[in-house]
């Protein structure tokens, strides 16, 4: 039997259902098709280039060869099936609304030509349609979703592919990685190169290091960005270098009760995919209909200041600069910068989501939309709109000594801890001693938080009326 495996966001040998089952059945042609119509941000393109390079080497080690093409999967897959006389095509499902719809159409077209199509769950703990209410309706609130998922059995991870027989092909027909043009023409990736190793082996090492050193303090320290107590596994989940089922069962087995707060985060990821699968319109539109009438502002200067980390609010600026340098931002800080954009600046959450899509190595449509609609107050199970984070208070609470700020906002390194969270309000002698001239060395705040908060609440009252 000859099978084609359509490789997408599943660049791993361990617990890869489509690759595993195809390799067990007979000869395999692993194919990666770079679809230029499928949007992917600049930071994640860099990560993808190196992840593909690593995956090629992993395939080589078990006898496989990756066939790389560029173009429309709907056109290329039937052509490959005919060219190689493949009796079946296998792939792990993706749930981004437009991609999921396209894949179903591809599957139906292939089936009509006599090709057997096999799809698998290789991205989530459970498929998005498995966890529903008793009446068949999807959950819109996380806690009942979490409890309901506990009643389901999450399948165990599959063994790693140890050996495969690859269909021979003309190497000239396969593109090189450089021909995909994923890397930027101007090199701005030094910070990402220092932070990340995009490979399956690195993903597994990072996971085990997290279990050994950080999981026991995850519950109490995960909200403190300077402590780096989070797992930082999200980039590896995003492109499938790490199996979420493998992680889930390993944590359950080794950590028991200590692992519960982390497992909730994995289930939250499933919840995000459930929402975007059942409510695909939320990719662009608010789930809460009231917000369709919300009057957002469009201040380009303020949006640019936010993107560049020059708002005059140190915790916000630190987060945005970490993002630009490393392609990543601590989760607590993501909430702070999101609240600041949507509530202090009243700029539409979609603009923030688009910026994150372009700059995050862990860019993921479901998680991104879920996070932004949550913080904006417009989504399912959202933070109420009237819950407006005070960036200074958040900074004092979660970065009390200013260690995170000093790392990413070096012009404030000499500021004493008690003034670093609000340097514009510091006394002149403290500023002088720290060598900080507000408005010159570090920007003045672009808004008055108290006034901005009242303005946001007024807008919300208008929508409610």
Secondary structure as UniProt FT lines:
FT   STRAND          2..7
FT   TURN            14..15
FT   HELIX           17..25
FT   STRAND          27..34
FT   TURN            36..37
FT   HELIX           42..61
FT   TURN            62..63
FT   STRAND          66..70
FT   HELIX           73..83
FT   TURN            84..85
FT   STRAND          88..92
FT   HELIX           97..112
FT   TURN            113..114
FT   STRAND          116..120
FT   TURN            128..130
FT   TURN            134..135
FT   HELIX           142..150
FT   HELIX           171..173
FT   HELIX           177..180
FT   HELIX           190..195
FT   HELIX           200..213
FT   HELIX           215..221
FT   TURN            222..223
FT   HELIX           225..227
FT   HELIX           234..238
FT   TURN            239..240
FT   HELIX           244..255
FT   HELIX           256..259
FT   HELIX           260..278
FT   HELIX           280..283
FT   HELIX           289..293
FT   HELIX           300..308
FT   HELIX           314..326
FT   HELIX           331..339
FT   HELIX           340..344
FT   HELIX           349..359
FT   TURN            361..362
FT   HELIX           365..376
FT   TURN            380..381
FT   TURN            385..386
FT   HELIX           391..398
FT   TURN            400..401
FT   HELIX           403..408
FT   HELIX           410..412
FT   TURN            413..414
FT   HELIX           417..420
FT   TURN            421..422
FT   HELIX           423..425
FT   HELIX           428..434
FT   TURN            439..441
FT   HELIX           449..464
//
